[in-house]
């Protein structure tokens, strides 16, 4: 009987290690843009209001795509400047190896943001279907 417990100890250890991996540590490429602000532009930061850690966050509010890297649950990034930005941005991120994409369908009627500082709060409204919600607020 003791042999069963001893032989199952390594298995239990492996299960515990893989369970910890579900918390997700991000493997980030070395292309993170340094923090900066420019008062003559639209400055946007991202707030993770979900219960998940975000990895490989790519954010495109209009003029170009910025790489924000990983954004842990409840965290807030630094600002990134954009020459042109809209209230409904595009965003791509990963959670636990699953890719989430929010892409605006129609930018023809999109309202441009004025110069200043903004926070885009990102939430996961349906994990299994990969649904994100973004709310943009002016600082």
PyMOL commands that set and color helices and strands:
alter all, ss='L'
color gray80, all
select helices_A, chain A and resi 2-21
alter helices_A, ss='H'
color red, helices_A
select strands_A, chain A and resi 42-48+54-62+66-71+80-82+85-95+98-102+116-126+131-138
alter strands_A, ss='S'
color yellow, strands_A
deselect
rebuild
show_as cartoon
